């Protein structure tokens, strides 16, 4: 069937003789030439490898491609004798009002990429972070059309690493996958750190990467790397799309793996495959019927066994891990029913507000002495959705019930007394039914006394300054504790600033904390905050990111991404002009402090130069006002740069 065509006027004023020029008409890039023989208009794309003919030159009557010197007649597109590549020439007319060209109209039929993006959005993916480039243009165009239809939002970033961290933050917050997009070669490899962060923290994520044309795969083309091999360790599932037969099924399978396994799924798109037409009979690939119910109910005898241990304990304690975060209300109700103090892992900080009489804060290296002491004297632990990492240091000598959705996590590092495989929400509900209400007032008194002692110690530390007169980090988190609104999302980084956050920040109600948990990647905080805002910021939840100067420096260019999309993220930056955690580690290892100092810009001024808001605080007396002003900004990102001592305790 012949394509429909239309005539478009070409601005031909001031064209120099024998000088090719690229123009755009009808949404198509064209190479326009004026020679002694008249006007010629060719497709701007060289048929050899896509070189821009409009940037070429005319020699001996032929138009030379600037990339490889392929030659074409500027009027007909024909090559010299002996060559077979022919450039596409378009009909032209010289009319009274100017030069016109006849061009084929875009085909209304969906492309293969359109059909794959249809599956992506039908499965609930509504957010993509990425960078558009030469080897993902076909896929990117399908994403563009989906965004125009209101089916997804696309956020163009400055570095693919930020895209992966943003998608990871989105997945950690919501439990749903977002996608990250990169080109072949370095664009794809830049995604890997953020994908590893999502993988080890069990966050669903979808990676979409371009690839070189299939015809040049193998010999070592420009930006060709074996992406299936490069992503094999990080991805739960990875496939290359090679043709239309099962392409949409590959998208469905990718999302099924990401959602069910809570892991990384990866699709590779060779450039030429992205330009294929769609199937005339695309099969439905619905999500319904392909994702089972996640609510696993444990056997009754296991619930009875757990209830007997808790009923017989005098000092039962609940430890909530990150897997328990969606069930905070149920956990609080159970804790109140049996008067059990609640401790959280660092990743689960905020599951219970610190103001609650049973809340003990975080256990482990980033935690509080309240939590460690209460855990140490417990005679039964109910551990919900925690992985028993060495950073948390959950007591191994206390009789323990471990509940987790993932059977491999149960007793992973050492045996537990009662391993319970089940959905945490359903399991907590069954435990609540099986347990009698118990009053243990001595537990509440003990927690309150320990919290009072810790408050006094925190107040003492707020008076500490270092040899340069810089404030203790506890001052920052003391002020933030009273200013951050309930329901806020806090994305934290890695380093002394993060340890200080764990020690000193007191969580409010319904707050979520995002972090690079098992990977511990510096630079996570700000990109993940962009992902959090994309997920829930528009619903009114305040998004705050917290980092040191070292961490923010990793992706500071993407502050302009937040400017572009008017993300009202408040970034709290603790500036000690060094990689403070590394300095402390060198001292602890009895080594000289070496190569940890940093040369920084004025980050507040940087924020203003980018078009955002910025405050710099050197005096503790000015801190609260600066934080209040920054938290009130609603039309874009802001930075509060605070000079602090290089201390975490």
N, C-alpha and C positions, 0 to 999 in steps of 0.2 A: 504494500500500500504506500502510495506517495505521501510524503510529508506535506502538510499545509505550509504555505509560505506567506510572507508579507514583505512589503517594501519599507525600508527605513532610510531616513535622510542621514547623510554623513557630512559632518562639518569638514569641508575641504578647503577652507580658507588658508592661505599662507603655506600651502604645502610646497616644499622645495623640490626641484627636479631631481630625480634619481636618489631620493632620500626616503627610505621606508619609514612609516610611522604607524604606531599601534593606536587604534581607536576602539571605542566600545559602541556598538549599535545593536539594538534588539537583545541586549543582555549577552552579547557574544563579543569576544576579543577578535579584532580584525587587523590585518596588515594591509595598509593602503599605500600604493605607490603611484607616482606620476612620472612617466618617462616620455621620451620623444614620440613613442608609439601610442601614448594615451594613458588612461587610468586603469589600474588593476586593483582588485581587492581579493586577498587570499585569507583563509583561516589563519589566525596568528600562530597556531600550533604546528610546528614542523612535524611531518608524519614520521620522521626517523625516531626521535626520542622526545618530542614535545618542546623543542627549543622555541623561543619567542622570535618569530620571523620579523616582527616590527622593529626589533633591535639590530637587525642585520644590515647588510650593505649590498649595493648593486655594482657588479663588476662584469664587464664585457657582455652586458645585456641580461645577466642572470642575477637573481636575488640569492645571496648567500646567507644561510642560517648562522647565527653568531656562535652556536655551540660547536658544531662539527664541520661547518663549511659545505653542507649539502646545498645543492643549487636547484633553483626553480625559475621558470619563466614567470616574471612578475604579473603578467596578464592572464596566463592560462594555468599556471601551476605545474606545467610539464617540466620534467628534468632534462638535462642534456642527453644526447644519445648514449646508450649503454647503461643508464640508470633507470630504476623502476619506481622509486618513491615519488608519488605525485601529491602536491599540495592541493587542498580543496580551494577551488576558485568559485566566486559567487557572481551571478549576473549583476551588471550595473547599468544605470541609465543616467545620462546627463540631461536634467530637466531645467526649465527656466529658473527655478528657485534653488538649484543646486544638484549635488550628486546623490543618487539613491542606490541602494544595494538590496537585492532580494535574498532574504534569509529564511531558512526553515524555522517554523515556530516550535517551541518546546513540546515534546511529546507529553500528553496528559496521562499516559499510562504509568502506573507505579513502577519504580525500579526495584531491583532485588534488595537494595539497601532500604528503600521505603518499607518493603514488606517485613524486613527484619526489625526495623525500628517499631513497626506496628506491634510486633510480638513483645518487644521490650516494654512499650508503654502499657500494653494490655496486661502484662504481668506486674504492673504497679511501679515501675521505675519512672520517677518524675524529675530526676535531677542528674545532670551530667556536668562534670568539671573537666576541662581539658584545653588542649591547644590544637588549633586547626593548622594543617600543613599539607605539603604536596602529596604525601602518600595516604592521606585519609580524607581527601576532598569529597569523594562520592558518599561516604558514610556521613561526613559532616553536613552535606547538603540535605540528606534525609533527616538528620537531627534538626537542621534549620527549619524544615517544613513542619516537623512535629512541634517545634516551639511556636511557630506561627499559628498552628492549630490550637495552641493552649494545652497540649498534652504533656509537655515537659518544659523545664527551665535549663538553659545552658549557661554556664559561667566560664568565660574565657580567662585563663590564669596566665601568670608570667613564667611559671616553671612547673613542669609536669609533676615534680615531687610534691608541690603544693596541692595539685589536683588529687593525687592519691591520698594524701593526708586528709584533705577535705572530705573525700568520699569515705575514708575510714572513720572520721569523726561523725559523719552522717549515720553510718551503719552502727557505730557504738551507741549513739543516742537513741535511734529509732528501732533497731533490729531489722531494718529493711535495707536492701542494697541501693546504693547510688552507683553511677558509672563514672569512670575516669578514662579519658581519651588521649592518645598520643600517636605520633607518627612512627614510622619504622626507625630502627637504629636507636639513636640517642634519646628520642622522645619516648620510646618504649622503655629503655633501660632506666630512664629517670623516674619511672613509676615504681620501681622495685622496692625502694625503702618503705614507702607508704603502704604498699601491698603486704610486705612482711609484717608491718605493724598491725594491719587488719587481721592477718592470718593468725598470728600468735595470740591475739586478744579475742579471737573468735567473733569477728565482725564480718557480716556479709558484704561483698564488694564485687563489682564487675569491671574488668579491665578490657578496653577496646583498643587494639593497636593496628595501625596501618602496616603494610609490608610492601616490598618492591614487587614489580610485576612478576607473575609466575614464569614468564619466558626467560627471565634473567636470574631466577633463583638458582643458587648452586655455585656458579663460577666466582662469585664475590663481587656483586654489583655495589654501587654507591649506597651506603647506609643499610646494606644487607647484613643482618646477623640472624642466626637460627633462633627465632623467637620462641618456638616451641621448646627448644632445649633451654634457652635462657630463663624461661618462666616455669620450667618443669618442677623445680623445688618449691616454688612459692604458691603455685596454683593447684587447687584441688582438682580442677578440670580445665583443660586447654585444648582448643581445636582450631584448625585453619579452615576458613570458608573457601571452598574451591569451585563451587557451582551452585546453581539454583535448586537442584533436586531436593536437598535436605537442609538448606541454609536456615530457614525459619525454625526448623526443629533444633538446630544447633543453638539458636538463641534461647529457645525454651529450656533446653537442657542446661545451658550455662546458668540461667537464673534459678533453675531447680537446685543445682549444686550449691550455688551461693546461699540460697535461703535455707535449705535443709541442713547442709553441712556447716553453715555459718563460716564460710571460707571464701577464698579467692577463686573466681571463675574468669576465664580469659578467652577471648576470641581474636583471631588474627585475620586481617582483611587485606589480601594482595590488591594492589592498586587497580589492576585490570578487572578483577572480580567486582569491584565497587561500581563499575560502569555497566554491568550486565542488566538487561531488562528483567522485570519481575516475572514470576510465573503467571500464566493466564488463569490457572486454577489454584491459587494459593490455599493450602489447607489451613483450617483453623488450628491454632496452637493455644488453647485456653489454659489458664492456670487452674481453673476449677477442675477438680478430679485428679490433679497431679501432685498436690501437696497435702499430706496427711495431717491430722490433728496432732498438735504438739503436746497436748495434755496427757501425760503418762501418769497413771495412778499406781502407786506401789501396792504390792500384795498386803493383805490385811495383817498377816502375821508379822511382817516387818514394821508396820505402823504400831501394832500392839507392843512389840519389843521395844521400840523407841519410846513409847508412852511409859512403859514400866521404868525405863532408865530415868526419864525426866521426873516421874512421880516420886521416885525414891531418892532423888537428889535434894540436898539442902541448899546448894549454891549453883543451880543450873545457869548457864550463860549461853546466849545466842551469838554466833558469829556470822555476819552477813557478808558474802562476797559479791562481786559484780553481777553474777548471775541472778542474784536475789533482787536486784534493783527494781524490776518491774512490779514487785510484790511488796513494796514498802508498807502499804496499809495493812495487809494481812500479817506481816511480820510484827508490826507494832501492836496489833490487836493480840497476837499470841503472847508477846512479851508482857503486855499488861495483864493478861489472863493468869500467867504463872509467876509474875514478878521476877522475870529473868532480865538481867542487864543485857544490853545489846552492844556488841563491838563490831566494827566493820574493818574489812581490809581497806587498803588505801584506795583501790579502784572503786570501792563501794562507798566511799565517803559521801555523806549526805543522805544515805538511805533512811536514817533517823536524825531529826534535828538535834543538835548538841544541847539544846535547851530542855530536852525531854529528861525527866528524872532518871530514866533507865539508860540513857545514852552515855557511853564511855569513850567515844571517839575511835580513832584508828589504832590498830595494833601493828607492831613491827617497827622497822627502821624509821619509817616516816610518821610514827604514831605518838601516842601520849603515854605517860607513866600510869595514867588511870586505867587504860585498856590493858596494858601488860600485867598490872597487879591484879585486876579483877579476873583476868583469864587464868593467871597462875594459881589462884586459890579456888578456882571452880572445881566442882566434883562431877560435872557433866557438861559437855559441850554439844550444842546443836549447830552444826556448821552447814550453812545454806549457800550453795553456789560459789564456793571458794575453792581455789586450786592448790592450797597449801604450799605456796611458793616460799623459798627461803627468806625472802624479804619480809613476808608476813610473820613467819615464825610461829605458827599456831602450835599450841602446846601438844606434845606427843604423849605426855604422861597422864592426861585427863581422859576418862572414858568419853568416847566421841561417837556421835551420830553424824554421818555425812550424807547430805541430800544433794543430788545433782542430776540434771537432765542428761548428761553425757556419762555413759557407763565407764568409759576409759578413765575419767577423772576420779572415780570412786577408788580410794586407796591407792592412788597412782604412785605415790612416793613411799608409803608405808601403810601397813594394815590399819584399818579403823575398826572399832568395835561393832558398829552397826552401819554398813553401807546401804543406802536407800536410793534406788534408781527411780526417779520420778520427776515430773514437773514440779517446780518449787511451790507455785501457787496452790496446786491441788494438794500437794503433800502437807503444806502448812495448814490448809483447811481441815484435812483429815486428822492431823495432830490436835488441832484445837477442839475438834469434836470428841477425841478420845481422852483428853486431859481434863481433870477437874480444875476449877479455879483455885489458885493457891496464893495466899498472902505471905510474902516473905519480906516484912518491913526492914529487917536487918540488911537485906541486899540494897534497898533504896538508900538507907542511911549510910552504908559503906560507900556507895558510889558518890553520894553528895559530899561526904567528908574528903574523899580523894580529889574530887573536882575542885573543892575549895582550896586545897593545898596547891593544886596545879595552877589555879588562877593567881594565887599569890606569887608563885614562881614566875609565871608569865609577866606579871606586873613588874617584878624585879628585873627581868631581862629587858623590858622596854626602856629601862634607864641606862642600858649599856650602850656605849659608843666605842668605835675602834680608834686606833691611833690617829686616824685622819679626821676624827670627829663625825663620822658617818653613822646614821641611825641603825639600830638593830632591826632585822627584818620583821621581828615580832610586832613592831609598831605598825607596819603596813597592814598586817593581817588582823590586828586588833581593830583598826578603823574599818577595814573592809567587812569584817564580821557584822558590824552594825549597819552598814550601808547597802550591802548587796541585797536586793529584794528577794522575797520568797519566790520560788519557781524559777530562779535564774539558772543558767547553764554556765559552768565554769570550766574552761579548757586550760589545763596546766601543762607546763613543759617539763624539762629534765634539768636537774642541777640543784644547787643549794636553795634556790627560790622555791623549788617544789617540796623539798624536805621541810622548809619553813612553813609552807602552806599546810602540809599535813599536820605539823605540830600545833600551829597557832590559829588557823582559820576555824571559826566555829560556824558550822553549817546551819542554815535556816530550813524552813519547811519546803519540801518538794524541789530541792535543788539537785541538779545532776552535775557530776564531776567527770570530765573526760581526760584521759591521759594515755600516753604511750606506755602501757603497762609492762608486758614481758619484753618487748623490744627495747624500751627505754631510749627512744630516739630524740635527741635534741632537735629543736625546730618544730616540734609537733603542734605547739599550742595555737599559734595564730591561724595556720591553714585549717586545723580542725575546728576552730571557732567559726570560720567561714562555712564549713560544712554544717555545723550546728545551726547557724543562722538560716542557711538555706532550708534546713529541715523544719525548724520551729520558730525562728526569729520573727517571722511575719505574723505569727499568732500572738505576739506581744511578749514572749519570754525574753528577758534580758540576757544577752550573751557577753561574757567577760573572758578574756584570755589573759594568762599570767605567765611571764617568762623572765629569764635573765637577759642581759645584753648579748650574751653568746648565742642563746637560742633564737632570739628575735632576728639576729643578724643572718641566720640561715635563709630565711625567706622574706626579708623585709621588703623586697620589690613587690610582693603580693599585697602589701598595704594598699597599693594603687588599685588592685582588683576590688578590694573592699570599698574604695572610693568610687570606682566605676559603677558598682551595683548598689551603692548607698546602703551598705551594711552597717548598722549602728553598733559595732563591736567596740567595747571599751577594753583597751589593752593596757594592762598594768605591768610596767617594765622595771624590774629591780636592777639597777646599774651599779655594779661594783668594779667595772673596768677590768674584769678578768674572768677566766673560766674558774670560778671560785671552788667548785666541787673538785676539780682536778688538782688545784693547788693544795686543798686539804688532803687529798689522797696521796700526793707526793710527800707531804709532811708526815702523814701517818705511816708511810712506807720507809721513813727515815731517808728520804731522798731530797735533794735541793729542788726548790720550786723553779720550774723551767718552762718557758714558752707558753705560759698561760695568760700573760697580760694581753689586753686588747686595746686597740685604738678605735674609739667610737666617735660617731657624729653626735651632734645634739639631737637626740631622738625626737624631742618635742618639736624642734624646728623642722626636722625631717617630715613629721606629720603635717605640719602647716604647709610646707613646700609642696607636698603631694596633694593638697586640697582638703586635708582633714583638720582636726583640732589637736592641739598639743599643750601639755603643761609639764614643766620641769620643777621638781620639788627637792630642795636641799635641806629645808628646815622642817622638822616634824610639825611645827605649829601651822604650816601651810598645807599639810597633807590632806586633812579632811575636806577642806574647801575645794581643792583640786579634784579629789575623787568625786565629790558631789556634783561638780560641774560636768565632769566627763561622763558620769553615769546618766546625766540628764540629756546628753546629746542624742538626738533621734534621727538625724538625717545623714549619718555617715560615721566612719570610724574615728576613734580618738586614741591618743596615747598619753598616759600619765607616767613620765619617767621619774624614778625616785632613786636618788643616790643612797645606797645602803652598804653596810659592812658585808664582807664576804663570809658570812656566818649562816649556819642552818639551825644551830641550837642556841 
